[in-house]
Amino acid sequence: MGPMFDVLIYVYETYWHPEACPEPGQLSRKLSAAGFETDEISDALDWLQGLERAADAVHALSAARTDSIRLYAADELDCLGVDAIGYLNFLESAGTLKPQLRELVVERAVATGIKQLPLEQLKTIVLMVFWRLNEEPDALILDELFVESDDRVVH
């Protein structure tokens, strides 16, 4: 898993909800004390700030019709790839990921700048979206989001 994603998982496991997470300057110091490098901390904090802005904007999205089909733009396809899109479709069909949350996940995935985002990293993005919105998926989906079930931290 990429270094930025290691920082994101650490934040998820350390802070039970976004309100418990310190402001960026203090969080940066805590992450540095935990052994993370300055560049990976900076990347993670930038990504988290983007998540904050995008999460605020997601409330403005109208609910998609249940019979609608999501078509992906070329840059989204380049980033996500077939496996990630299939996984997002699985989460949506299971009723876990609402269309507005899917859009937030896609936006944050594209923001990583990674082409063919590994599924483990997409799962981290999904976890962070749920975390930011103070939502927790059901236990079976939560288990699915962690590569190793021993890694699971229930909030």
Buried (B, 14 or more C-beta within 10 A) or exposed (E): EBBBBBBBBBBBBBBBEBEEBEEBEEBBEBBEEEEBEEEBBBBBBEBBEBBEEBBEEBEEEEEBEEEEEBEEEEEBBBBBBEEBBEBBEEBBEEEBBBBBBBBBBBBBBBBBEBEEBBBBBBBBBBBBBBBBBEEBBEEEBBEBBBEEEEEEEEB
